[in-house]
Amino acid sequence: MNQTLSPSGNIETGTKKEEGKIYDVKIGLEIHIPIKTKEKLFCDCPTNYYEISEPNVNICPVCTGMPGIKPYPINSEGLKSVVMLAKLLNCKINEKIFVKRKHYNYPDLPSGYQRTSEPIGVDGNLNNVGIWEVHIEEDPGKYDLNYRRVDYSRSGTVLAEIVSAPDMHSPEEARNFLKELINLVKYTNRTVDVGGVMRADVNVSIEGGARVEIKNVNSQKGMVKALKYEILRQKNLKSVGSEAKMETRGYDENQMLTVPLRTKETADDYRYLPDPDIPPIYLKEISEKIVLPETPQSRKKRLISKYSIRDDYADILVRNKELADIFEEIVSHDKFIASLSFGDFKNSVFKMAEISSSWICREVLRQLNYRDIEWNDEKNKLNKKILADLFVLLLDNQITENTGKKILEMVIDSGELPSDIVEKENLMTESNDDVLKNIINDVLAKNQKAVDDYKNGNKSSLNFLVGQIMRNTKGKADNKKVREILDRKLGN
């Protein structure tokens, strides 16, 4: 039996008997978000494990689970950050919680249990996906399966876990939800924003079958690939009269398939019990004092009001916090605005905002999508300085739009300043009337038929003539001046 993924990501069979059948896919995510703090959750060890290469540096008897060692009081800043996340996800905040010990034996957990709280927030939602709970816990160490070595520098750092309802029904829906969640989380400025440190456990089942968990997927692309493979695997089992069993699997990125790790544990298997060394935590006062940050929705309204940019551009910008930050830094930076050669400061800001929003949302994202990379991908060499340099050249009409597009393609890969390329390659806009008139006269002389067609009412011939002129100037001609001169030449 042949099978394919439908455009929505659900699985459809290819036989005539079952043609058009769509399997009921349910996907839920458990997202682990590292919280930015100076100290770990229950000790004062530093938390910059992602910046150091030497293993087992940031450790002490507490975070390595030495017998008889007591935990410090819970990290208050980390706790406030997780309460903030829960409130942003529209959760109901519980007034009192306990920290429990979650028992399991694995090399990355030196004490044999993980300290994890009861739900801080429950019954939330984000874009029609339910949020079952948000809680705080210790991050385990990092276990290298290939070399059987453990680095405990990460062990005990502050981790928020967000558990969604199984409200997603395709890999694409899961990716869109995760992308929106990550963007919202970034608006708090309280999370570790380093590639690979945020991880998700992906739960998937079809047709009411057993739930399979795919552990520690650390990228959106990896999640989509893992889900597509796992859905097909479970569907194939059903097609031969078998069923997927409840288990934990890993995702092998090299072979793009999921592999069994262990039988899936239940809550009873973990033997949860309140940690006797940690008193109950009262959240009401903490929650009431939390000041929520600007959200994508409120930022969109502010960008439109403050900079008069288009609604659709504002919507695109706020969906990617890094790009929205870059946009605002460019349009509010005195140095960039002062380099423009026209108008007062306020007018210059509006003009810079107009071209910056347009170019970021259309050309920059188009180039990134073509390369299948994100803004913060190491392959992308663009930054605030490069984009501002390009936009100033465009606003001052020092280069044409076509030249700007070509330069953008180059600097994404090279990281060069656009102004340096313009000077080196002599790409400045050609706006000298005498030079343009000579080129235009030459084009008209060589294309008499197009001239006659235009005079006989075929207005599209004008576009052909403009194209020939741009070609003769290698795209450097000032389009507005070209059309003005052509209008005079052709008797308009």
C-alpha positions in Angstrom: 0.0 0.0 0.0 1.4 3.4 -1.0 1.0 6.4 1.4 1.7 10.1 1.2 1.5 13.1 3.4 -1.4 15.3 2.5 -0.8 19.1 2.1 -1.9 19.5 5.7 0.6 17.0 6.9 -2.0 14.3 7.7 -1.5 10.9 6.2 -3.6 9.7 3.3 -3.6 6.3 1.8 -3.1 5.6 -1.9 -5.4 2.6 -2.5 -8.8 3.0 -4.3 -10.6 1.5 -1.3 -9.2 4.0 1.1 -8.6 6.8 -1.2 -9.0 10.2 0.5 -9.0 8.7 4.0 -7.3 11.0 6.5 -5.9 9.5 9.7 -6.6 11.4 12.9 -3.2 12.7 14.1 -2.8 14.2 17.5 0.4 16.0 18.4 1.3 17.6 21.7 4.6 19.2 22.8 6.6 19.5 26.0 8.9 22.4 25.4 11.9 22.9 27.7 13.1 26.5 27.8 16.3 27.5 29.6 15.8 30.5 31.8 18.5 33.2 31.9 19.8 33.5 35.5 23.2 34.0 37.0 22.9 31.0 39.3 21.4 27.6 39.1 18.0 26.7 40.5 19.1 25.3 43.9 22.8 26.4 44.1 25.0 29.3 43.3 27.0 27.7 40.4 27.2 29.9 37.3 24.9 29.0 34.4 27.0 29.8 31.3 27.4 26.1 30.3 26.7 27.0 26.6 29.7 29.4 26.5 32.4 27.0 27.8 34.0 24.0 26.1 35.6 22.3 29.1 33.2 19.8 30.7 32.2 19.7 34.4 33.4 23.2 35.3 30.2 24.8 36.8 29.5 22.2 39.4 29.2 21.8 43.2 28.0 19.1 45.6 24.4 20.3 45.3 24.0 20.1 41.5 26.0 16.9 41.3 23.7 15.2 43.9 26.3 14.4 46.6 24.7 12.4 49.5 23.6 14.5 52.4 23.9 17.9 50.7 20.9 20.2 51.0 19.6 22.5 48.2 19.7 26.3 48.6 16.4 28.2 48.6 14.9 28.3 45.1 16.2 30.9 42.6 13.7 33.7 43.0 14.5 35.3 39.6 14.1 32.1 37.8 10.8 31.5 39.5 9.5 35.0 38.6 10.5 34.3 34.9 8.5 31.1 34.8 5.5 32.8 36.4 5.8 35.5 33.7 5.8 32.9 31.0 2.7 31.2 32.5 0.8 34.5 32.6 1.8 35.4 29.0 0.3 32.0 28.0 -3.0 33.0 29.6 -2.6 30.4 32.4 -4.4 30.4 35.7 -1.6 30.8 38.4 -1.8 28.4 41.3 -1.4 30.0 44.7 0.6 27.3 46.3 2.9 24.6 44.9 5.4 22.0 46.1 8.7 21.0 44.5 8.7 17.2 43.9 11.3 14.7 43.2 10.8 12.9 39.9 12.8 9.6 40.0 14.4 7.9 37.1 17.9 6.4 36.5 19.8 8.0 33.7 23.5 9.1 33.6 22.6 12.8 33.2 20.8 12.8 36.5 23.4 12.3 39.3 21.0 12.2 42.2 18.7 9.7 40.6 15.8 12.2 40.7 15.0 15.6 39.1 13.5 18.4 41.2 10.4 19.6 39.3 7.6 21.8 40.6 3.9 21.2 40.6 2.2 23.2 37.9 2.8 27.0 38.3 0.2 27.8 35.7 -2.6 25.7 34.2 -5.4 25.9 31.5 -3.7 28.4 29.3 -3.8 28.8 25.5 -1.8 30.2 22.6 -3.5 30.6 19.2 -6.2 27.9 19.8 -3.6 25.4 21.2 -4.3 24.6 24.8 -1.5 24.9 27.4 -2.0 22.2 30.0 0.6 23.4 32.4 3.8 25.4 32.9 6.3 24.4 35.7 9.9 25.0 36.8 12.5 22.3 37.1 16.2 21.5 37.1 17.9 20.9 33.8 19.7 17.5 33.7 23.4 17.2 32.7 24.4 16.6 29.1 25.0 12.9 28.2 27.0 12.1 25.1 25.6 8.8 23.9 28.5 8.2 21.5 31.3 8.5 24.0 29.3 7.6 27.1 30.4 10.8 28.9 28.4 13.2 31.0 29.0 17.0 31.4 27.2 18.2 34.6 27.9 21.9 34.0 24.3 22.2 32.8 22.9 20.1 35.6 20.6 22.1 37.9 20.2 25.2 35.7 16.7 26.7 35.6 14.3 25.2 33.1 10.7 26.1 32.3 8.6 23.3 30.9 5.5 24.2 28.9 3.2 21.3 28.2 0.6 21.7 25.4 -2.6 19.9 24.8 -2.6 17.4 21.8 -4.4 20.1 19.7 -2.1 20.0 16.7 -2.9 17.6 13.8 0.1 17.9 11.4 3.8 18.6 11.5 3.2 22.0 10.0 0.7 23.0 12.7 3.2 21.9 15.3 6.0 23.9 13.7 3.8 27.0 13.4 2.8 26.7 17.1 6.4 26.2 18.2 7.6 29.2 16.1 5.0 31.4 17.6 5.7 30.2 21.2 9.5 30.8 20.8 8.8 34.3 19.5 6.5 35.1 22.4 9.1 33.7 24.9 11.8 35.9 23.4 9.8 39.0 24.2 10.4 38.4 27.9 14.2 38.8 27.5 14.5 36.2 30.3 15.5 33.1 28.3 18.8 31.7 27.0 18.7 32.7 23.3 21.4 30.3 22.0 20.8 27.8 19.3 20.3 24.2 20.4 19.7 24.8 24.1 15.9 24.8 23.8 14.5 21.3 23.4 11.1 19.8 22.8 9.7 16.3 23.5 7.1 15.5 20.8 4.1 13.3 21.6 2.2 11.8 18.7 -0.5 9.3 18.1 -2.9 8.3 15.3 -6.4 6.9 15.3 -6.6 6.9 19.1 -3.5 4.6 19.3 -0.8 4.7 21.9 1.1 7.9 22.5 4.8 7.8 21.4 7.2 10.4 22.7 10.2 11.6 20.6 12.8 13.0 23.0 14.9 16.1 22.9 14.3 17.5 19.4 16.3 20.7 19.3 15.1 22.5 16.1 11.9 23.2 14.2 13.2 21.5 11.1 14.2 18.5 13.1 10.7 18.3 14.7 8.9 18.4 11.4 11.1 15.6 9.9 10.8 13.5 13.1 7.0 13.9 13.1 6.7 13.0 9.4 8.7 9.9 9.8 6.9 8.8 13.0 3.4 9.4 11.6 4.3 7.2 8.6 5.8 4.6 10.9 2.6 4.4 13.0 0.4 4.4 9.9 2.4 1.5 8.4 2.0 -0.5 11.6 -1.8 -0.1 11.4 -1.8 -1.1 7.7 -0.5 -4.6 8.7 -2.9 -5.0 11.6 -0.4 -3.9 14.3 -0.3 -1.0 16.7 2.4 1.4 17.9 3.3 0.8 21.5 3.7 3.5 24.2 7.4 4.2 24.2 10.1 6.9 24.2 12.0 7.2 20.9 14.9 9.3 19.8 15.4 11.1 16.5 18.4 10.2 14.4 19.1 13.4 12.3 21.6 11.7 10.0 19.2 8.9 8.9 16.0 11.0 9.5 14.2 8.4 11.4 13.1 7.7 15.0 14.7 4.9 17.0 13.4 3.2 20.2 15.0 4.3 23.5 12.9 2.8 26.3 9.3 1.9 27.2 7.4 5.1 28.0 7.2 5.8 31.7 3.9 6.8 33.4 3.5 9.2 36.4 3.6 6.2 38.8 6.9 5.0 37.3 8.5 8.3 38.3 7.5 7.9 42.0 6.8 11.6 42.5 7.1 12.8 46.1 7.4 16.3 47.7 11.1 17.2 48.3 11.4 17.2 52.1 14.2 19.8 51.9 12.2 22.5 50.0 9.2 24.2 51.7 6.0 25.0 49.8 6.1 27.9 47.4 3.4 30.6 47.6 2.9 32.3 44.2 0.0 34.8 44.7 2.2 37.8 45.7 4.8 37.0 43.1 2.2 36.8 40.4 0.5 40.1 41.4 3.8 41.9 41.2 4.8 40.6 37.7 4.8 43.3 35.0 4.2 41.7 31.7 6.5 42.7 28.8 5.4 44.1 25.5 3.8 41.3 23.4 3.9 40.9 19.6 0.3 42.1 19.5 1.0 45.3 21.5 4.3 45.9 19.6 2.5 45.7 16.3 0.1 48.5 17.4 3.0 50.6 18.6 5.0 50.2 15.4 2.1 51.3 13.2 1.3 54.3 15.5 4.9 55.4 16.0 6.4 54.8 12.5 3.3 54.8 10.2 4.3 51.5 8.6 1.9 49.2 6.8 -0.2 46.9 8.9 1.0 43.7 7.0 4.6 44.8 7.4 4.1 45.4 11.2 2.5 42.0 11.5 5.5 40.3 9.8 8.1 42.1 11.8 6.6 41.3 15.2 6.5 37.6 14.4 10.3 37.6 14.4 11.6 39.6 17.4 15.1 39.8 16.1 13.9 41.5 12.8 11.6 43.8 14.7 14.5 44.8 17.0 16.8 45.4 13.9 14.0 47.5 12.3 13.6 49.8 15.4 17.3 50.1 15.9 17.8 51.3 12.4 14.9 53.8 12.2 15.6 55.3 15.7 19.4 55.5 15.3 20.5 59.2 15.1 23.7 58.3 13.1 21.8 56.4 10.4 19.1 59.1 10.1 21.6 62.0 10.1 23.4 60.4 7.1 20.3 61.0 4.9 20.5 64.1 2.8 16.9 65.3 2.8 14.1 66.7 5.0 13.9 67.2 8.8 14.6 64.5 11.3 11.0 63.4 11.8 10.4 63.2 8.0 13.7 61.2 7.7 12.5 58.7 10.3 9.3 58.1 8.5 11.1 57.6 5.2 13.6 55.3 6.7 10.8 53.3 8.4 8.9 53.0 5.1 11.9 51.6 3.2 13.3 49.5 6.1 10.0 47.8 6.7 9.4 47.2 3.0 12.8 45.8 2.3 13.0 43.6 5.5 9.6 42.1 4.9 9.9 41.6 1.2 13.5 41.3 0.0 15.4 40.2 3.1 12.9 37.5 4.0 12.7 36.4 0.4 16.4 35.9 0.3 16.5 34.1 3.6 13.6 31.8 2.6 15.3 31.1 -0.7 18.4 29.9 1.2 16.2 28.1 3.7 17.8 29.8 6.7 16.6 31.9 9.6 17.8 35.4 10.5 19.9 34.1 13.4 21.5 31.3 11.3 25.3 31.5 11.2 25.1 31.3 7.4 23.3 34.7 7.3 25.9 37.5 7.4 23.4 40.4 7.6 23.3 42.7 10.6 22.0 46.1 11.6 25.0 48.0 10.2 24.8 46.3 6.8 21.0 46.8 6.4 21.2 50.4 7.5 24.0 51.1 5.0 21.9 49.6 2.2 18.8 51.5 3.1 20.6 54.8 3.3 22.0 54.2 -0.2 18.4 53.5 -1.5 16.8 56.4 0.3 19.4 58.8 -1.0 18.9 57.4 -4.6 22.6 56.6 -4.7 21.7 53.1 -6.0 18.6 51.8 -7.9 16.2 49.3 -6.5 17.6 46.6 -8.9 21.1 47.4 -7.8 20.0 47.1 -4.2 18.5 43.7 -4.7 21.8 42.4 -6.3 23.8 43.9 -3.5 21.6 42.2 -0.9 22.1 38.8 -2.5 25.9 39.4 -2.2 26.1 40.7 1.4 24.0 37.9 2.9 26.8 35.6 2.0 29.8 37.9 2.3 29.0 40.3 5.2 30.5 43.2 3.2 29.2 46.8 3.6 27.0 47.7 0.6 28.6 51.1 0.3 32.0 49.4 -0.1 30.6 47.2 -3.0 29.0 50.2 -4.7 32.3 52.1 -4.6 34.4 49.1 -5.7 32.1 48.1 -8.5 31.0 51.6 -9.6 27.3 50.9 -9.0 26.2 54.5 -8.2 22.9 55.6 -9.8 23.5 57.2 -13.2 21.4 60.5 -13.0 23.5 62.8 -15.2 21.0 64.2 -17.8 23.6 64.4 -20.6 24.8 60.8 -20.1 21.2 59.5 -20.0 20.1 61.5 -23.1 23.0 60.0 -25.1 22.1 56.5 -24.0 18.4 57.1 -24.6 19.0 58.5 -28.1 21.0 55.5 -29.0 18.3 53.1 -27.7 15.6 54.9 -29.6 17.6 54.9 -32.8 18.1 51.1 -32.6 14.5 50.4 -31.7 12.4 52.4 -34.2 9.7 49.8 -34.3 9.1 50.1 -30.6 9.0 53.9 -30.9 6.4 53.7 -33.7 4.3 51.1 -31.8 4.3 53.4 -28.8 3.2 56.4 -30.9 0.5 54.3 -32.4 -1.0 53.6 -29.0 0.9 50.5 -27.8 1.8 51.9 -24.4 3.6 48.6 -23.3 6.4 49.5 -25.8 7.5 52.2 -23.3 8.4 49.4 -20.8 10.4 47.7 -23.5 12.4 50.9 -24.2 13.0 51.5 -20.5 14.2 48.0 -20.1 16.7 48.5 -23.0 18.0 51.7 -21.4 18.4 50.0 -18.0 20.3 47.2 -19.7 22.6 49.7 -21.4 23.3 51.3 -18.0 23.7 47.9 -16.3 20.7 48.8 -14.1 22.2 52.0 -12.8 20.0 54.5 -14.5 17.6 56.6 -12.4 14.3 55.2 -13.5 12.3 58.3 -12.8 14.7 60.5 -14.9 14.7 58.0 -17.7 10.9 58.1 -17.9 10.9 61.9 -17.8 13.4 62.2 -20.7 11.5 59.5 -22.7 8.3 61.4 -22.2 9.8 64.5 -23.7 11.5 62.6 -26.5 8.4 60.8 -27.5 6.2 63.9 -27.4 4.2 63.3 -24.2 
